């Protein structure tokens, strides 16, 4: 395996558990972007923001607490402790499963040969019956916004040990909204600059609207349909961002969050039939096979959803295929998605508009968290559960096509909806299942029940 992120180390550990002799090449720290510069540290920051938010509203629960202040250096140290522990955990698993880890840069040559330039200056050559390419991705940048000083990508912002007073987030996608939510909850004045007509493009409209309304309550300034032009550093260490039609915004930090690009730059590939597309992705088939026999590519390196759990799934798929176990391809249109801003977003399957665009005749039900007893207890009222089902010939709701949630802890509630979508369950089948009360998850059950034509509370 070339690359030690979720795809690479996932493939290594899964293959080793199946009795395969495995070598893993990683040029940086085990865990890749997700663990070291992405999912895990970003969520650690979001949890600090959540604690700050709860303490700020403690009086509403009868808890007398002084106005909270933020020591972000402590937050940073806590994040590093979490990351370091998880990195060591992966190393321990590799050792216990006898995965040989090479700390260096791997490049693929002919006949499944991997040349490794070791971090200590030495080199070695490996050859495998199969090779999995899992080199991951790096942040995309914006012309005129080179990294340095107040200009940061997701890599640099996760090393901050202070909370900037004024933050501009360039890009209103999932990652941008997570950073915007984090800093707003920590007291920053946040502005999102998005070139498209709306933030979170691709989300179900009802879900996206909840996020927009909640962000406005946090005083996040959302500027859509604007293009950034450049910036001019000021004497205080910040910068003035130029955007739109002659507009300017003075901030202390700029977070460039416009997506990630595949990082095939150092893979070599000379003398192989591995093809890289114009957009930089390694070309693969439904089983993650490249054009080179015995060579697979997975994770952010291929043009599939850039999600760590998709990388894990592709790792398992590739290993099963090389072992001749005949696995079914991944249904990418049904994988679970999660955005960890506040309020959280989670979904599986198409939203209402997307289903209609596919020519499907659908029945839709949606219910608000504000009517849910557990949400009221938590004081988290913003959000809804929306279910998109296929319309039967008699007009009733049938197979569940999509489950879309926005609200408190929905990233932890999606599993039932995900299973429903992927098992092609009907609303009548799901309605038979009993949901715990009081719970946030019962809103999913009540929304399904309402699609049967009968209901309790929803």
C-alpha positions in Angstrom: 0.0 0.0 0.0 1.3 3.4 -0.9 -0.2 5.9 1.5 -1.1 5.5 5.2 -4.4 7.3 5.4 -7.8 5.7 6.0 -7.7 3.9 2.6 -4.1 2.8 2.9 -3.9 1.7 6.5 -7.5 0.4 6.3 -6.4 -1.8 3.4 -3.2 -2.9 5.2 -5.0 -3.9 8.4 -7.9 -5.6 6.6 -5.5 -7.5 4.3 -3.3 -8.5 7.2 -6.3 -9.8 9.1 -7.0 -12.0 6.1 -3.5 -13.5 6.3 -1.9 -11.4 3.5 1.8 -10.3 3.9 1.6 -6.5 3.8 4.0 -3.6 3.4 2.7 0.0 4.0 4.6 3.0 2.7 3.8 6.4 4.3 5.8 9.6 3.9 4.3 11.4 6.8 2.4 10.2 9.9 0.1 7.2 9.9 -3.5 8.2 9.6 -3.1 10.5 6.7 -5.1 13.7 6.2 -8.1 12.5 8.1 -6.4 11.8 11.3 -3.6 14.5 11.2 -5.0 17.4 9.3 -8.7 16.8 8.7 -11.6 14.9 10.2 -10.2 14.2 13.7 -8.6 17.6 14.6 -11.4 19.5 13.0 -14.0 17.7 15.1 -11.8 18.3 18.2 -12.1 22.0 17.5 -15.8 21.7 16.9 -16.2 19.9 20.3 -14.4 22.8 22.0 -16.8 25.2 20.3 -19.7 23.0 21.5 -18.5 23.2 25.1 -18.1 26.9 24.8 -21.6 27.2 23.4 -23.1 25.1 26.3 -21.3 27.0 29.0 -22.5 30.3 27.4 -26.1 29.1 27.7 -25.7 27.4 31.1 -27.9 29.9 32.8 -30.9 28.7 30.8 -30.5 25.3 32.6 -30.2 27.0 36.0 -26.5 26.7 36.2 -24.8 29.9 37.2 -21.5 30.2 35.3 -19.4 33.2 34.5 -19.0 34.2 30.9 -16.6 31.6 29.3 -13.3 32.6 27.9 -11.2 30.5 25.5 -7.7 29.4 26.0 -7.2 28.0 22.5 -3.6 26.9 23.3 -5.2 24.3 25.6 -7.6 23.3 22.8 -4.6 22.8 20.5 -2.7 20.7 23.1 -5.8 18.6 23.6 -6.2 18.1 19.9 -2.6 17.0 19.5 -2.9 14.5 22.4 -6.0 13.0 20.7 -4.3 12.8 17.3 -1.0 11.5 18.8 -2.8 8.7 20.7 -4.7 7.6 17.6 -1.6 7.7 15.4 0.2 5.5 18.0 -2.9 3.2 18.0 -2.6 2.6 14.3 1.1 2.0 14.6 0.3 -0.6 17.3 -2.3 -2.3 15.2 0.2 -2.5 12.2 2.8 -4.0 14.5 0.5 -6.6 16.1 -0.8 -7.7 12.6 2.8 -7.8 11.3 2.3 -5.0 8.7 5.8 -3.7 7.7 5.7 0.1 7.7 8.2 2.0 5.6 8.5 5.7 6.4 9.2 7.2 3.1 7.8 8.2 -0.4 6.7 5.3 -2.6 6.6 5.5 -6.4 5.2 2.8 -8.6 7.1 1.3 -11.5 6.6 -1.6 -13.9 5.7 -5.1 -12.6 4.2 -3.8 -9.4 7.6 -2.5 -8.2 7.5 0.2 -5.6 10.6 2.3 -5.1 10.7 3.8 -1.7 12.8 6.9 -0.9 13.1 6.6 2.9 12.9 9.6 5.2 16.4 8.9 6.5 17.8 9.3 3.0 18.2 5.6 2.2 16.1 3.8 -0.4 14.6 0.4 -0.9 12.6 -1.5 -3.5 9.5 -3.6 -2.9 7.5 -5.8 -5.2 4.1 -7.2 -4.5 1.6 -9.5 -6.0 -0.8 -6.6 -5.7 -0.3 -2.9 -5.0 -2.9 -0.4 -3.7 -2.4 3.3 -4.4 -3.8 5.4 -1.6 -1.8 8.7 -1.8 -4.8 10.8 -0.7 -5.4 14.5 -1.4 -4.2 18.0 -0.6 -6.1 21.3 -0.2 -7.0 23.2 -3.3 -5.9 26.9 -3.3 -7.2 30.1 -4.8 -5.1 32.3 -7.1 -3.8 35.3 -5.2 -4.2 33.6 -1.8 -0.9 31.9 -1.3 -0.4 30.2 2.1 1.3 32.2 4.8 0.6 34.8 7.4 -3.2 35.3 7.7 -3.9 33.0 4.7 -4.5 29.4 5.7 -5.9 26.2 4.2 -7.4 23.5 6.4 -3.8 22.3 7.0 -2.6 25.5 8.7 -5.8 26.5 10.5 -5.8 23.3 12.5 -2.4 24.4 14.0 -3.8 27.7 15.4 -3.4 28.2 19.1 -5.6 31.4 19.3 -9.1 32.4 18.1 -8.9 35.1 15.4 -11.3 38.0 16.0 -12.4 38.3 12.4 -12.4 35.3 10.0 -13.2 35.1 6.3 -13.9 31.6 5.0 -13.6 31.3 1.3 -15.9 28.5 0.3 -19.3 27.5 1.6 -19.0 23.7 1.2 -18.9 21.1 4.0 -15.4 21.9 5.3 -15.9 25.7 5.0 -19.2 25.5 7.0 -17.5 23.4 9.7 -14.8 26.1 10.2 -17.3 28.9 10.0 -19.4 27.2 12.7 -16.4 26.5 14.9 -15.1 30.1 14.9 -18.5 31.7 15.2 -19.3 29.6 18.3 -15.9 30.6 19.8 -16.7 34.3 19.4 -15.2 35.2 16.0 -16.9 37.5 13.6 -17.2 35.1 10.6 -17.9 35.9 6.9 -18.4 33.1 4.3 -17.5 34.1 0.7 -19.0 31.6 -1.7 -18.9 31.9 -5.5 -22.0 29.7 -6.1 -25.6 31.0 -5.5 -25.9 29.2 -2.2 -23.8 27.5 0.5 -23.7 23.7 0.8 -24.6 23.1 -2.8 -26.0 19.6 -3.4 -27.8 19.4 -0.1 -31.6 19.0 0.0 -33.0 22.5 0.0 -35.0 22.1 3.2 -31.9 20.9 5.0 -29.6 23.6 3.7 -32.2 26.3 4.6 -32.0 25.2 8.3 -28.2 25.6 8.3 -28.5 29.0 6.7 -31.0 30.2 9.3 -29.0 28.8 12.2 -25.8 30.4 10.8 -27.5 33.8 10.7 -28.5 33.4 14.3 -24.8 33.0 15.0 -24.3 36.3 13.1 -22.3 34.5 10.4 -22.4 36.8 7.3 -23.1 34.6 4.3 -22.1 36.2 1.0 -23.0 34.1 -2.0 -22.5 34.6 -5.7 -19.3 36.5 -5.1 -15.8 35.8 -6.4 -12.7 36.7 -4.4 -10.2 38.8 -6.3 -7.2 39.1 -4.0 -6.1 40.5 -0.6 -3.8 43.2 0.8 -2.0 42.5 4.1 -2.3 45.2 6.7 0.0 46.4 9.4 -1.7 44.5 12.2 -1.0 41.1 10.7 -4.4 40.7 9.1 -5.4 41.4 5.6 -8.1 43.1 3.5 -9.9 40.7 1.1 -11.3 42.1 -2.2 -14.3 40.3 -3.6 -17.5 40.8 -5.7 -17.9 44.2 -7.3 -15.3 46.3 -5.5 -16.2 45.1 -2.0 -13.6 44.7 0.7 -13.4 42.9 4.0 -10.8 43.4 6.7 -10.1 40.3 8.7 -7.4 38.7 10.9 -7.5 35.3 9.2 -8.6 33.8 5.9 -9.5 30.1 5.7 -9.3 28.9 2.1 -11.7 26.0 1.9 -12.5 25.3 -1.7 -12.1 21.5 -1.7 -9.2 19.1 -2.1 -7.4 17.7 -5.1 -6.0 14.2 -5.6 -2.3 13.9 -4.8 -0.8 11.6 -7.5 2.2 13.9 -7.9 4.8 11.6 -6.4 3.5 8.2 -7.5 5.8 7.9 -10.5 3.7 5.5 -12.6 6.3 5.4 -15.5 6.2 2.1 -17.3 2.7 1.3 -16.0 -0.8 1.4 -17.5 -2.1 3.5 -14.6 -3.9 6.4 -16.1 -4.4 9.8 -14.5 -7.2 12.0 -15.7 -7.0 15.7 -16.6 -8.4 16.5 -13.1 -5.7 14.5 -11.5 -7.7 11.4 -10.4 -6.4 7.9 -11.0 -8.7 6.1 -13.4 -10.3 3.0 -11.9 -13.2 0.6 -12.6 -16.0 -0.3 -10.2 -13.7 -2.6 -8.2 -11.0 0.1 -7.9 -8.7 -1.6 -10.5 -6.4 0.6 -12.5 -5.3 -0.2 -16.0 -2.2 -2.0 -14.6 -2.9 -5.6 -13.7 -2.8 -6.2 -9.9 -2.7 -2.4 -9.1 -5.7 -0.8 -7.4 -6.3 2.9 -6.4 -8.7 4.0 -3.6 -9.7 7.0 -1.4 -9.3 10.6 -2.4 -7.0 9.5 -5.2 -10.0 8.4 -7.2 -13.1 10.3 -8.3 -15.5 9.0 -5.7 -16.9 10.8 -2.6 -14.0 12.3 -0.6 -15.0 10.7 2.7 -12.8 8.7 5.0 -15.4 6.0 5.4 -15.6 5.6 1.6 -11.8 5.1 1.7 -12.3 2.3 4.3 -15.0 0.7 2.1 -12.8 0.9 -1.0 -10.0 -0.7 0.9 -12.1 -3.6 1.9 -13.5 -3.8 -1.7 -10.0 -3.9 -3.2 -8.7 -6.5 -0.8 -11.7 -8.8 -1.3 -11.3 -8.5 -5.1 -7.6 -9.3 -5.1 -8.4 -12.3 -2.9 -10.9 -13.5 -5.5 -13.9 -13.2 -3.2 -16.2 -11.5 -5.8 -17.3 -8.4 -3.9 -20.2 -6.2 -5.1 -19.2 -2.7 -6.2 -19.9 0.2 -3.8 -23.2 2.0 -4.2 -21.8 5.5 -4.1 -25.2 7.1 -4.5 -26.2 5.5 -1.1 -23.2 6.1 1.1 -23.7 8.1 4.3 -22.7 11.7 4.4 -22.1 13.9 7.5 -21.3 17.5 8.1 -20.3 18.4 11.7 -21.2 22.1 11.8 -23.8 23.3 14.3 -26.5 22.2 13.5 -25.2 18.9 12.2 -26.2 17.5 8.8 -26.4 13.8 7.8 -28.0 12.0 4.9 -28.0 9.0 2.6 -29.7 8.7 -0.8 -31.1 11.5 -3.0 -32.9 14.5 -1.7 -36.3 15.6 -2.9 -35.1 17.7 -5.9 -32.5 15.1 -6.9 -35.0 12.3 -6.9 -37.4 14.3 -9.1 -34.5 15.1 -11.4 -33.9 11.4 -11.8 -37.5 11.1 -13.0 -38.8 9.4 -9.8 -42.3 10.0 -8.5 -41.9 10.5 -4.8 -43.7 11.1 -1.5 -42.0 13.3 1.1 -42.5 13.7 4.8 -40.6 16.1 7.1 -40.9 16.9 10.8 -39.2 19.4 13.0 -37.0 18.7 16.0 -38.7 21.5 17.9 -41.6 19.1 18.5 -39.3 16.4 19.9 -39.1 16.1 23.6 -35.4 15.2 23.8 -34.5 18.2 21.6 -36.5 20.5 23.9 -34.7 19.0 26.9 -31.3 19.7 25.2 -32.4 23.1 24.1 -31.5 22.2 20.5 -34.7 23.0 18.5 -33.3 23.8 15.0 -33.6 21.0 12.6 -35.7 18.4 10.9 -35.9 14.9 9.6 -37.0 14.5 5.9 -37.7 11.2 4.2 -38.1 10.8 0.5 -40.0 7.6 -0.6 -41.1 6.2 -3.9 -44.7 6.6 -4.6 -46.7 3.4 -5.1 -49.2 2.9 -7.9 -52.0 3.6 -5.4 -50.4 6.8 -4.3 -49.1 5.5 -1.0 -45.4 5.7 0.1 -43.3 2.7 -0.7 -39.5 2.2 -0.8 -37.4 4.7 1.1 -35.0 6.4 -1.3 -33.4 9.1 0.9 -33.1 10.1 4.5 -32.0 13.6 5.2 -31.4 15.1 8.7 -30.3 18.4 10.2 -30.2 19.1 13.9 -28.7 17.9 17.2 -26.4 14.9 16.9 -27.9 13.7 13.6 -24.5 12.3 12.5 -25.0 9.7 15.2 -28.7 9.1 14.2 -28.3 8.4 10.5 -27.5 4.7 10.8 -31.1 3.7 10.8 -31.9 5.8 7.8 -28.7 4.6 6.0 -29.7 0.9 6.5 -33.3 1.7 5.3 -32.0 3.2 2.1 -29.4 0.5 1.4 -31.8 -2.4 2.3 -34.4 -0.8 0.0 -36.8 -1.0 2.9 -40.4 0.3 2.6 -42.0 2.8 5.0 -44.4 0.0 6.2 -41.5 -2.2 7.1 -39.6 0.5 9.0 -42.7 1.7 10.8 -42.9 -1.7 12.6 -39.7 -0.9 14.5 -39.9 0.6 17.9 -37.9 3.7 18.7 -36.8 4.6 22.3 -38.6 7.4 24.1 -37.5 10.1 24.8 -34.9 10.2 22.1 -33.8 12.3 19.2 -33.9 9.2 17.0 -37.7 8.7 17.5 -38.2 11.7 15.1 -37.0 9.4 12.3 -39.5 6.7 13.4 -42.3 9.2 13.6 -41.5 10.7 10.2 -41.6 7.2 8.7 -44.8 6.4 10.5 -46.5 9.5 9.1 -45.8 8.2 5.6 -48.0 5.2 6.3 -50.9 7.6 6.5 -51.2 7.4 10.3 -49.1 9.0 13.1 -48.7 9.7 16.8 -47.0 13.0 17.6 -45.5 14.0 14.3 
